[in-house]
């Protein structure tokens, strides 16, 4: 069992569920009741749900990559991992550029996003090492 990839899958699933079922109610009402024009508030709400889709689909992709027969798994895991790392980096940069270090604890999404990316890349390396070792063993058989 690829433990780093399993950890990435579980953390990604937790993050997707948290975003969907805790984050949406926190964001949706205030956003729709803000004084923003309807087009702007609905565009921001649509962007929120684009993130929901990205989180759910990438958590599913990481989970599917746990299957030992998934030949495409390593490339998919790396792609998803880089996405999560970029998502986390965006939060860190926005926090630091627009407010400063104090905002890192007020917008802490990066705390979940960056570890999923790092664990996924670690899991992709573990799978690669297993393939190299298995290939070397077959060469000597």
For each residue, the residues with C-beta under 8 A, 3 or more apart:
1: 6 66
2: 5 6 66 123 126 127 130
3: 6 7 123 126
4: 7 8 119 120 122 123 126
5: 2 8 9 62 65 66 77 119 120 122 123 124 126 127
6: 1 2 3 9 10 66 123
7: 3 4 10 11 119 123
8: 4 5 11 12 62 77 81 115 116 119 120 122 123
9: 5 6 12 13 59 62 63 65 66
10: 6 7 13 14
11: 7 8 14 15 112 115 116 119
12: 8 9 15 16 55 58 59 62 80 84 116
13: 9 10 16 17 59 63
14: 10 11 17 18 112
15: 11 12 18 19 55 59 112 113 116
16: 12 13 19 20 52 55 56 59
17: 13 14 20 21
18: 14 15 21 22 23 112
19: 15 16 22 23 24 51 52 55
20: 16 17 23 24 52 55 56
21: 17 18 24 25
22: 18 19 25 26
23: 18 19 20 26 27 48
24: 19 20 21 27 28 48 52
25: 21 22 28 29
26: 22 23 29 30
27: 23 24 30 31 45 48
28: 24 25 31 32 45 48
29: 25 26 32 33
30: 26 27 33 34
31: 27 28 34 36 41 44 45 48
32: 28 29 41 45
33: 29 30
34: 30 31 41
35:
36: 31 40 41 44
37: 40 41
38: 41 42
39: 42 43
40: 36 37 43 44
41: 31 32 34 36 37 38 44 45
42: 38 39 45 46
43: 39 40 46 47
44: 31 36 40 41 47 48
45: 27 28 31 32 41 42 48 49
46: 42 43 49 50
47: 43 44 50 51
48: 23 24 27 28 31 44 45 51 52
49: 45 46 52 53
50: 46 47 53 54
51: 19 47 48 54 55 87
52: 16 19 20 24 48 49 55 56
53: 49 50 56 57
54: 50 51 57 58 83 87
55: 12 15 16 19 20 51 52 58 59
56: 16 20 52 53 59 60
57: 53 54 60 61
58: 12 54 55 61 62 80 83 84
59: 9 12 13 15 16 55 56 62 63
60: 56 57 63 64
61: 57 58 64 65 76 77 80
62: 5 8 9 12 58 59 65 66 77 80 116 120
63: 9 13 59 60 66
64: 60 61 67 70 73 76
65: 5 9 61 62 70 72 73 74 76 77 123
66: 1 2 5 6 9 62 63 70 73
67: 64 70 73
68:
69:
70: 64 65 66 67 73 76
71:
72: 65 75 76
73: 64 65 66 67 70 76 77 127
74: 65 77 78 124 127 128
75: 72 78 79
76: 61 64 65 70 72 73 79 80
77: 5 8 61 62 65 73 74 80 81 120 121 123 124 127
78: 74 75 81 82 120 121 124
79: 75 76 82 83
80: 12 58 61 62 76 77 83 84 120
81: 8 77 78 84 85 116 117 118 119 120 121 124
82: 78 79 85 86 117 121
83: 54 58 79 80 86 87 117
84: 12 58 80 81 87 88 113 114 116 117 120
85: 81 82 88 89 113 114 117 118 121
86: 82 83 89 90 117
87: 51 54 83 84 90 91 109 113 117
88: 84 85 91 92 109 110 112 113 114 117
89: 85 86 92 93 110 114
90: 86 87 93 94
91: 87 88 94 95 107 109 110 113
92: 88 89 95 96 104 110 114
93: 89 90 96 97
94: 90 91 97 98 107
95: 91 92 98 99 100 101 103 104 106 107 110
96: 92 93 99 100 101 103 104
97: 93 94
98: 94 95 103
99: 95 96 102 103 106
100: 95 96 103
101: 95 96 104
102: 99 105 106
103: 95 96 98 99 100 106 107
104: 92 95 96 101 107 108 110
105: 102 108
106: 95 99 102 103
107: 91 94 95 103 104 110
108: 104 105 111 112
109: 87 88 91 112 113
110: 88 89 91 92 95 104 107 113 114
111: 108 114 115
112: 11 14 15 18 88 108 109 115 116
113: 15 84 85 87 88 91 109 110 116 117
114: 84 85 88 89 92 110 111 117 118
115: 8 11 111 112 118 119
116: 8 11 12 15 62 81 84 112 113 119 120
117: 81 82 83 84 85 86 87 88 113 114 120 121
118: 81 85 114 115 121 122
119: 4 5 7 8 11 81 115 116 122 123
120: 4 5 8 62 77 78 80 81 84 116 117 123 124
121: 77 78 81 82 85 117 118 124 125
122: 4 5 8 118 119 125 126
123: 2 3 4 5 6 7 8 65 77 119 120 126 127
124: 5 74 77 78 81 120 121 127 128
125: 121 122 128 129
126: 2 3 4 5 122 123 129 130
127: 2 5 73 74 77 123 124 130 131
128: 74 124 125 131 132
129: 125 126 132 133
130: 2 126 127 133 134
131: 127 128 134 135
132: 128 129 135 136
133: 129 130 136 137
134: 130 131 137 138
135: 131 132 138 139
136: 132 133 139 140
137: 133 134 140 141
138: 134 135 141
139: 135 136
140: 136 137
141: 137 138
